[in-house]
Amino acid sequence: QLQLQESGPGLVKPSETLSLTCSVSGDSISSSNHNWGWIRQPPGKGLEWIGSIHYSGSTYYNPSFRSRVTISVDTSKNQLYLKLPSVTAADMAIYYCAREREVHTYGRSHFAYWGQGALVAVSS
Amino acid sequence: DIVMTQSPDSLAVSLGERATINCKSSQSLLYSSNNRDYLAWYQQKPGQPPKLLIYSASTRESGVPDRFSGSGSGTDFTLTISNLQAEDVAVYHCQQYFSIPVTFGQGTRLEIK
């Protein structure tokens, strides 16, 4: 059974870099043609897609984040990563990693598998 | 970006009754080459991640009760929950995946009357 688990610091200082890891079990990132994505949800608000990655390295980013965010993958560890530098209070959110339901979407994904989410606060 | 607007923001429905949630996109989500609407619905219960209910506007994800149904095409879509159960209390989100960036509606909170 596919499982995703986000991990990382729960508190980041303003202007520092938010770094999260998503550990995948029950499926191999390198043998899956699915894209793996990051989505965030500020407390009490809606969902916002950050970007997605394929194990080949192809990435798809939300232009709202493109200049800031880096999504990467380590197939040997079966993990994907999110780095968001220069955070502000507006970046406080629950960050989810997820796997899309279909393949060959070129980033136009809907997500069938989600991690439980990691709450990241931004405060000095 | 395609803007997704849900209505209402919240609603309260009696047990056993029908709940209807609407979602409107700022442009058509119908992909002409395969005649599919690139619209999904999710259910999110408190403290949990979203759960995919419906994709392609009307196809239920495996394991989703048939009380949940999706309809609509183009720019106007509806999620209908028949015979409302207590466990259906949640926030429901629509999402378009017609174009990047994929975008979500603001969510609709469903409660029991």
HADDOCK unambig.tbl for C-alpha pairs under 7 A between the chains (distance, minus, plus):
assign (segid A and resid 46 and name CA) (segid B and resid 106 and name CA) 4.94 0.50 0.50
assign (segid A and resid 46 and name CA) (segid B and resid 107 and name CA) 6.15 0.50 0.50
assign (segid A and resid 47 and name CA) (segid B and resid 104 and name CA) 6.05 0.50 0.50
assign (segid A and resid 48 and name CA) (segid B and resid 103 and name CA) 6.70 0.50 0.50
assign (segid A and resid 48 and name CA) (segid B and resid 104 and name CA) 6.82 0.50 0.50
assign (segid A and resid 49 and name CA) (segid B and resid 102 and name CA) 6.49 0.50 0.50
assign (segid A and resid 49 and name CA) (segid B and resid 103 and name CA) 6.69 0.50 0.50
assign (segid A and resid 62 and name CA) (segid B and resid 100 and name CA) 6.98 0.50 0.50
assign (segid A and resid 62 and name CA) (segid B and resid 101 and name CA) 5.05 0.50 0.50
assign (segid A and resid 107 and name CA) (segid B and resid 100 and name CA) 6.91 0.50 0.50
assign (segid A and resid 108 and name CA) (segid B and resid 97 and name CA) 4.87 0.50 0.50
assign (segid A and resid 108 and name CA) (segid B and resid 98 and name CA) 6.25 0.50 0.50
assign (segid A and resid 108 and name CA) (segid B and resid 99 and name CA) 5.89 0.50 0.50
assign (segid A and resid 108 and name CA) (segid B and resid 100 and name CA) 6.01 0.50 0.50
assign (segid A and resid 108 and name CA) (segid B and resid 102 and name CA) 6.36 0.50 0.50
assign (segid A and resid 109 and name CA) (segid B and resid 97 and name CA) 5.58 0.50 0.50
assign (segid A and resid 110 and name CA) (segid B and resid 40 and name CA) 6.83 0.50 0.50
assign (segid A and resid 110 and name CA) (segid B and resid 97 and name CA) 6.34 0.50 0.50
assign (segid A and resid 111 and name CA) (segid B and resid 52 and name CA) 6.83 0.50 0.50
assign (segid A and resid 112 and name CA) (segid B and resid 52 and name CA) 5.53 0.50 0.50
assign (segid A and resid 114 and name CA) (segid B and resid 49 and name CA) 6.41 0.50 0.50
assign (segid A and resid 115 and name CA) (segid B and resid 49 and name CA) 6.88 0.50 0.50
assign (segid A and resid 116 and name CA) (segid B and resid 48 and name CA) 6.37 0.50 0.50
assign (segid A and resid 116 and name CA) (segid B and resid 49 and name CA) 5.59 0.50 0.50
assign (segid A and resid 117 and name CA) (segid B and resid 49 and name CA) 6.78 0.50 0.50
